[in-house]
Amino acid sequence: MSDSTTILESNTKTDTRFPIFGQLDSKEHEQIVLCSEPESGLKAIIAIHNTTLGPALGGARMWPYANEQEAIRDALRLSRGMTYKAAISGLNLGGGKAVIIGDPRKDKSEMLFRAFGRYVDGLGGRYITAEDVGMSVQDMEYIYAETKFVTGIPKALGGSGDPSPVTAYGVYMGAKACAKKVFGSDSLEKKKIAIQGAGNVASYLADYMSKEGAKLYVSDIYEEKAEKVASETGAEVVDPDDIYSLDVDIFSPCALGGVVNDDTIDQFKCAIIAGGANNILDDEAEHGRLLMDHDITYAPDYVINAGGLINVTGELEGYDSERAHKKASRIYDTILDILTFSDENDTPPYAASNILAEERIRNVGRIDSIYTSQSHFSNRKGEIYMRDRN
Ligand SMILES: NC(=O)c1ccc[n+]([C@@H]2O[C@H](COP(=O)([O-])OP(=O)(O)OC[C@H]3O[C@@H](n4cnc5c(N)ncnc54)[C@H](O)[C@@H]3O)[C@@H](O)[C@H]2O)c1
């Protein structure tokens, strides 16, 4: 096997002469852009999964990937996830993601990010970037110096700033929708809720939930962070290892991914899992089904935590915090729709969500085939979104 063929995940359609195209085809991606600027050390990959609904939006992640295969695989996987997230959230955005290969502690420079910004700019709005793992506000400002196709910029530059408040609000509304489905009422009063993590999203979430009269339990690997949330919300601090097995109504993971796994699945006593973390299910298919078998209602992570994406999308239209919160409140209805579809079709919620997202993409694609003289000026085009920025 040649080196390049190892880029591929198992893909029966693959022609081994064209492994990268095979990889694009297997997950139905549109485009992959390899960006290089040797002087600054830039090696970046921009993956555009699907632009049926609009420009591909997704963060840029800086990570010391072991090899380019790993980096390409991550860019393709993450960009696909963004397509589904935007589609199920009712946004007119496609899915994209960029990865910058490098160690965020050692390899950053102004020129590296400005070079990356120029590549983003060269795509003319097909891809809009944002902050992701390994990136800082300063890095985003360098990118912004070279392209207007960037979101999640600081408030001082006309952006939306920290997305956590809106993310937390969406998680709160999603958790209420789950409560409505499971308990017949969306009130969280007197509900026992375990929040894993006491970071940005968790603190805002705890605030919403405590104000509604929920009894909270919180854990963090840094006890002082958990203590702070506890002092503000009346939550009880618990040991990070004990959070899974608490006798609670809702478990809300707001720290790291993969927390529903072979080790934890039998520990849960909750009726609902609804949290802000990404990639909550260690194995989507297996653990999604097991949660159903355990009679635990699961709010798909990419749906319930879409407030962050909704927030930056607001930036494209001229940011307004109230409007962003209002849009994030629709997560309530989206989660209810998904849970209903899941019940009616005996399919786990994450799969139900994927099906509904794909349906929306197909339907919008069909409508798009109707000719209108205005079609190129609709406000879902990246270049139009950005026209007022300098
Ligand atoms: N910030 C957003 O707007 C946003 C949007 C979408 C998704 N998310 C996801 O939500 C999660 C939280 O994001 P955040 O911005 O609040 O991050 P954060 O870094 O502010 O908070 C995460 C917290 O989790 C704690 N933690 C790590 N491992 C833990 C463990 N084993 N047990 C308990 N606590 C642990 C950390 O110490 C930290 O306090 C992440 O998975 C992130 O990807 C965030």
The ligand as an SDF file (V2000), in Angstrom:
LIG
                    3D

 44 48  0  0  0  0  0  0  0  0999 V2000
  -18.3130   27.5910   24.2310 N   0  0  0  0  0  0  0  0  0  0  0  0
  -19.2510   27.3410   23.3310 C   0  0  0  0  0  0  0  0  0  0  0  0
  -19.9580   28.2460   22.8660 O   0  0  0  0  0  0  0  0  0  0  0  0
  -19.4870   25.9260   22.8550 C   0  0  0  0  0  0  0  0  0  0  0  0
  -20.2900   25.7120   21.7320 C   0  0  0  0  0  0  0  0  0  0  0  0
  -20.5560   24.3970   21.3330 C   0  0  0  0  0  0  0  0  0  0  0  0
  -19.9930   23.3480   22.0420 C   0  0  0  0  0  0  0  0  0  0  0  0
  -19.1780   23.5880   23.1280 N   0  0  0  0  0  0  0  0  0  0  0  0
  -18.6230   22.4410   23.8510 C   0  0  0  0  0  0  0  0  0  0  0  0
  -19.0390   22.5250   25.2100 O   0  0  0  0  0  0  0  0  0  0  0  0
  -18.0240   22.0100   26.0680 C   0  0  0  0  0  0  0  0  0  0  0  0
  -17.6360   23.0650   27.0950 C   0  0  0  0  0  0  0  0  0  0  0  0
  -17.2000   24.2240   26.4450 O   0  0  0  0  0  0  0  0  0  0  0  0
  -16.7020   25.4990   27.2850 P   0  0  0  0  0  0  0  0  0  0  0  0
  -16.5550   26.5960   26.3080 O   0  0  0  0  0  0  0  0  0  0  0  0
  -17.5730   25.6700   28.4600 O   0  0  0  0  0  0  0  0  0  0  0  0
  -15.2660   24.9980   27.7270 O   0  0  0  0  0  0  0  0  0  0  0  0
  -14.4540   25.3740   29.0470 P   0  0  0  0  0  0  0  0  0  0  0  0
  -13.0500   25.0010   28.7670 O   0  0  0  0  0  0  0  0  0  0  0  0
  -14.7640   26.7600   29.4920 O   0  0  0  0  0  0  0  0  0  0  0  0
  -15.0780   24.3950   30.1590 O   0  0  0  0  0  0  0  0  0  0  0  0
  -14.8330   23.0280   30.2120 C   0  0  0  0  0  0  0  0  0  0  0  0
  -14.6670   22.6670   31.6800 C   0  0  0  0  0  0  0  0  0  0  0  0
  -14.6550   21.2560   31.8100 O   0  0  0  0  0  0  0  0  0  0  0  0
  -13.7230   20.9110   32.8080 C   0  0  0  0  0  0  0  0  0  0  0  0
  -13.3850   19.4990   32.6880 N   0  0  0  0  0  0  0  0  0  0  0  0
  -12.5050   18.8960   31.8460 C   0  0  0  0  0  0  0  0  0  0  0  0
  -12.4970   17.5600   32.0580 N   0  0  0  0  0  0  0  0  0  0  0  0
  -13.4120   17.3220   33.0250 C   0  0  0  0  0  0  0  0  0  0  0  0
  -13.8640   16.1480   33.6830 C   0  0  0  0  0  0  0  0  0  0  0  0
  -13.3840   14.9480   33.3820 N   0  0  0  0  0  0  0  0  0  0  0  0
  -14.8070   16.2610   34.6410 N   0  0  0  0  0  0  0  0  0  0  0  0
  -15.3030   17.4730   34.9840 C   0  0  0  0  0  0  0  0  0  0  0  0
  -14.9100   18.6140   34.3870 N   0  0  0  0  0  0  0  0  0  0  0  0
  -13.9730   18.5400   33.4350 C   0  0  0  0  0  0  0  0  0  0  0  0
  -12.5930   21.8870   32.5890 C   0  0  0  0  0  0  0  0  0  0  0  0
  -11.7720   21.9880   33.7280 O   0  0  0  0  0  0  0  0  0  0  0  0
  -13.3590   23.1700   32.2840 C   0  0  0  0  0  0  0  0  0  0  0  0
  -13.6410   23.9070   33.4580 O   0  0  0  0  0  0  0  0  0  0  0  0
  -16.8910   21.5920   25.1410 C   0  0  0  0  0  0  0  0  0  0  0  0
  -17.0670   20.2150   24.8300 O   0  0  0  0  0  0  0  0  0  0  0  0
  -17.1100   22.4290   23.8980 C   0  0  0  0  0  0  0  0  0  0  0  0
  -16.5630   21.8170   22.7530 O   0  0  0  0  0  0  0  0  0  0  0  0
  -18.9290   24.8530   23.5510 C   0  0  0  0  0  0  0  0  0  0  0  0
  1  2  1  0
  2  3  2  0
  2  4  1  0
  4  5  1  0
  4 44  2  0
  5  6  2  0
  6  7  1  0
  7  8  2  0
  8  9  1  0
  8 44  1  0
  9 10  1  0
  9 42  1  0
 10 11  1  0
 11 12  1  0
 11 40  1  0
 12 13  1  0
 13 14  1  0
 14 15  2  0
 14 16  1  0
 14 17  1  0
 17 18  1  0
 18 19  2  0
 18 20  1  0
 18 21  1  0
 21 22  1  0
 22 23  1  0
 23 24  1  0
 23 38  1  0
 24 25  1  0
 25 26  1  0
 25 36  1  0
 26 27  1  0
 26 35  1  0
 27 28  2  0
 28 29  1  0
 29 30  1  0
 29 35  2  0
 30 31  1  0
 30 32  2  0
 32 33  1  0
 33 34  2  0
 34 35  1  0
 36 37  1  0
 36 38  1  0
 38 39  1  0
 40 41  1  0
 40 42  1  0
 42 43  1  0
M  CHG  2   8   1  16  -1
M  END
$$$$
